[in-house]
Amino acid sequence: MGSLFRSEEMCLAQLFLQSASAYDCISELGDLGLVEFRDLNPSVNTFQRKFVNEIKRCEEMERILVYLLREIKKADIALPEGEVNPAAPLPKHVMGIMEQLQRLEMELSEVTRNKEKLQKNLLELTEYTHMLRITHNFVQRGTERDAAQMQYEEFPVLDKDSVMDYTSMQRLGAKLGFISGLISRLKLEAFERMLWRVCKGYTILSYGEIEGTLEESPTRSVVFLISYWGDQIGQKVKKICDCYHCHLYPYPSSNEERADVVDGLQTRIQDLHTVSPRRGWYLRQVLNKASESVFTWMIQVKKMKAIYHILNLCSFDVTNKCLIAEVWCPVDDLPALRRALEDSSRKSGATVPSFVNRIPSNDTPPTLIRTNKFTSGFQNIVDAYGVGSYREVNPAPYTIITFPFLFAVMFGDLGHGLLMALFALWMVLYENDRKLKKTRNEFWNTFFEGRYIILMMGVFSVYTGIIYNDCFSKSLNVFGSGWNVRAITSSLRTLHSNDFLTLNPSTPGVFNGPYPLGIDPIWNLASNRLTFLNSYKMKMSVILGIVHMTFGVILGVFNHLHFRRRFCVVLVFLPELLFLLCLFGYLVFMILYKWMAFTAQDSHKAPSILIHFINMFLMQGDSRKPLYPGQTGLQVFLVIIAVLSVPVLLLGKPLYLYWQHNGSSHMAMYRGYERVRRSSEEEISLMRSYDLEEGTINCLPLPTPLVLQFDFADVFLHQSIHTIEYCLGCISNTASYLRLWALSLAHAREPHTGMAGGVSE
């Protein structure tokens, strides 16, 4: 639990792994999650490392597994439930897994390819059948029209017919040709226009839509029959059909041939309908067999790929019999690391066991904060704004309280908070359900990962809802109102005639005492309800915001003391605290003082806090009565202190470090990485002097002295940015906390007017 408040103490360790047991050792360390490996081959290209072929083999197996998973999901086959966490396979078993995956892929690919081929053949035969049926109707209609024609014309009159039909062409003795097929309904208009422009009217296009859509084709298709005159026109028509991706089918030259073709098509379609279910059944059997082990294989392949990736980070000794790795490891986990290496060496049967040595380093270790399923959500919120430096104070534990509480201040409703808490409690109770954890819905995953945050927000919302006395925007009258409305007026008739009820505690006999818990429900009936809640919630937001910011500034003291930067306590922490408290802390003081100093009877004499706060910066007293005796002098003093703290905050630390650097002669050694932040030259330069001051010695001396360089301009620039950001942040953050007030009022219901008659009793 100590790492929750401050990151774990880390150390740099060197692992010596025998080649025979290196794979097993890395696998064991990966399952335990104890260390973070460093790359000892930064200058070596990724494709030139030793285990690149093994990684390529793992990627190939991943590709096959992704293909199998995609086909399994497409077939809607349920995957086996339960947590699967197999160990990484041994290198000698990898080829067996690879062979099984390749055999499954080939079998599945062949079955899928045959199924698609059958579906394509069935679609083509079905389209051919529809084409023959519809084009036969075209010919029948033309024949009937010729039989009904009473007079015979030796030559057709082209002026009367804009487009010649195929019977007219036959009468001319033309050599007719026919092209038939299917085209998409969306392309038909452009297709017809192109035929007319290219063929100059020497074609006849007849078409008809297929009723409904084909089962295998999602788009609507149109059957067409083109009659053309001459071979050259036929070549042009075929090219146009190819450009529009038409499905062309041979057109029978006689009715007998058409009947034979239709009979053959019906027989083949029936055969395909008989064979297709058997293919689907066999495909499902193959997928069911693959679904039994696909998850296990996927995890094993990912672990194996990660192991080889880590092995590529290691370097070999001169004999190529030992791998050397450098890892960051928590100091408390070093015994567990040694035991893991010993167990792995023993399981692999290595003659020489692997071992670990702790080595000194001047690099800043990574930040490690151990979390559990409850604290991980709050830690992620903090890390979203930036991960803290090594061994800094972790604000996440305090966020567990402040984050849901500030939310509840804005969302204070007993009913809504209870619904939120019950929903989160349901997710917490069923958090081990695999269906809830393994979903592809990003919105649901967001809610599920933050279930404990939602639970805390719901619980705090219930608490603030009780304080606000709001339950689904309705007030609960549990203890009875502390107001006596009869005392407001002398008669009931006058009360009933009023449209508004105004509560004034200064009226004698109207206020009997405070409501035991929360806000009195009678305020929901008062016309001055918004005025009362507006003042109450605005001042509450300011108080909570300033207390919250002050707490954050105080946390910085623990960092200064831990890193032994005592000068920062005087030159950084105190100016920051004085600037915040002398200005905005004084505002909180005035709010509390006004609440305690003025009663309901003399509240009309109370001065405005906002006017006094503005006059405080203008260095002038208020023309009206002061809030307390000696107010003007105290305000001037506080403003002077706040203004003087700014140059101290701006120049104090850079000047002190400059004096320390030029005045000290022992700047070659420092305390090491254990208490030094990243890129902190000024802290490094002071460690030696503070070690001598405190009587301590360097626990991990460096083999070579460190040459220090101090850049005053760089330090001054960083401190200037910090000073400007802090001073402006105090103002902007205080105003930002007013959103608690605004959103709290927005969430509450509108004040009810015209209810005076309902409270006459």
Steps between C-alpha positions, in 0.01 A plus 500: 500500500798728546548531125149642470611817679847509342645308209702186570871523567673357193847371430691401190593131485703293259381151406735227383293241315636175365409446135327170578274653764460858373164428336358345818636778720346775285171308493493474879586868546231596252234308693607664825529850352785601729743684275533742208773414249740748345623479142870411498517505117375847409727528197393165348226509239179315584541264203861419588440363849548139593141386551337686212409175319319370808302825522404468132377147568288629787355773279409241240319294765323816620379561145355151478334533841343834408364338184355211701340735753346707222347192338376369835325828578358513148350153553356615837669222695522549874852501637574303819446703816733523795832666565778359288857576603729226369873509535720587206574189290846357495704558183485129416120513495477803274531304176214273605273799561610653171415181310155479660426862415616461140294184456192672640557803278536288186194292583292805586618688194415209273155453651430872488622523143280208394203650679548833329538324167174310556322820594635673192389211275159499661467875446601469135256213436219690673573812298508292178161351585345842560657632181354219288154545650487875457656511150254232386221740592662767281487268195144389573376858520670581165346195331151579628532857378596377150207255489256773596626731224240485213690646207844399367763759436783407266721763657452655843429870523797634697342841543218356708712272722778671689661168579468192278406175671666173417201379279549804279868414465408146404274633227795698366698176476758618751739266673388536860701423809393484864684580823328440833599533861448689825601847607459699820187713515709808582706468180213436261431860397863576418533163326202570273625848417845368409352234269297760313795737454754237389280273287303780326165328551601164348414322823179420680518486882226317688519459874295395798561505872529185708231485762675557831873448549698184462596333828869501416503853354421800724428739206203504262578367152336557164483243216570643155488368145686691227424434133765641269555513127844404371817356649670836552206624703516177700866559589418850623209371708722239667761761589233725652368207704850430628546864603178491704588163660196322362449131563460361148340162427455317163160546341339185349427518128175297517222409739612137513852598595364741764287224655799266517712769664227575758468132591875470541512811718224372729686171548830671582333746740334213683834320529666813638225545758565143611880538523511850656365404850753220523782743424368739765477218754858394432622861525328538836665181625842637406429830676369323811821303517708816465296693760598255775864608499518832316499714816766287665718516191455875470623561856788257459613662174484850652705389800752328277533808281550719808772263628696518176459876494656518849778264396585742218556768764769290668865481404727196479830459675819427312440124511139525374397263778346756731248778448533823697194712573446817698170554678333750728360315797334609825739461789245299698463251213868411465463179708205394285707572189782278622258217584339525156838469326597202715171319437516562126858374478406189694197425279700542179774269626781752459830397653587856603221699670411852393557778752448873553727781621394845611705773330526877559363743244459873452186462286163588644294184556147465363204582721321191632178532697327177593124508462209263538161481331367773732781754476593443134219720371597795719867450415414515129326833553813642663732350237289657225635838615858371526688224678682622808877497519686227679422481876272802492182513707217325319176704512282205393406384856359843579320505167299200618320742733521837329401395147166333583426761767543794261284316250236448767501870582389563140274193480342509843180298473398211724298315235739547211799412715328185626432384144863565407627315807274199433610482137867510602438246777351263244814531286720443806310186606520353148846626416628147438237432235685447174213640293531834679878517481556376145287728284580706192281793605731786594232689692419200715869429561543857624220458751617156610861603554382792714243303700662580835523869409130500410422320826683761705338784308158348559561456873624857539207626292264332744674686785488841331143430391408463866679827577321677212176317590445403136354168387420501127478881534243470778557590864436250778321628809616242753550704818248775439580857401669736743301795363162624629327657202210631710728759656572659162152647472230599740222301334452197278306708251801716430721194452260341252485819299880514458652344187848470648638376830811681616688353797665753727656364822509848649121501535417429865361152563544375144817294556480239775833328439720340234400190310674199662668375182541687175304791357151569626245374242294818528764685297367328187178699545665835561547764233842586637618136481742570216647798684562287807647200314703722269684663790535175691640289216725771359674557832519125559671452161758768578578347840535148358717620214744697714527218755567257218772719345661559840513127559676454166761762588562334836568166329803662337668526841529122519683498165743768616573317825530160332748626239681698774441834332444698818570826324186438289288498813604860570545630146216318320243357739466795738461765224242284326305444821517866602384618158204261507393557861557876516267554207255216460538355847399842628190478281403177676561670834262783408230254394522307827523815707191647338304182568593507868501874571160594358169355607173494310380818667800713400582322172381804305789694654764248384738647239567335163797264506563549129528879542741459790709251302527740203589792727770284654695509171427869448656580841201705608245457772131459447284805552249281678537326832800263508455129555707508821722753680844553346395346169672755275841467663488122494402494133786732404743282693375182331527653153857613570593149619341345189678743267839448670464122477500519119863624457612255769335219306648628175860571603557311824573153366716605198713738710545246777609229255736743331657587836527134598660405170764772509564477872545123530815314404375141529264453211629180350293246690127470557270262675408290202165438337308409812400854596570706188240600247546484125683800345551672833852640484444736790396214728804300393728793580365524852495134595862490602471798734183363658662160550779668696248707692292198604795273566407243238709331238431405144364145503571437130812696396568543134824359363578830328428849622212689342587825327231750589385790288281773641304726267348791689293612200342158466413481870366855500285429194343192658434684824346795312260269320410334829442835673279638225305177474445480874392862552262498207383152591397609848264755344371286213461186711303686764264624230494151349368352823191717455378238253406298808255778580372539144449129426344441840240766430446363148437151635247621757139564394357843438352683799127450537288814514138552583499235775432729792154363556634147533711578805253701700487229754 
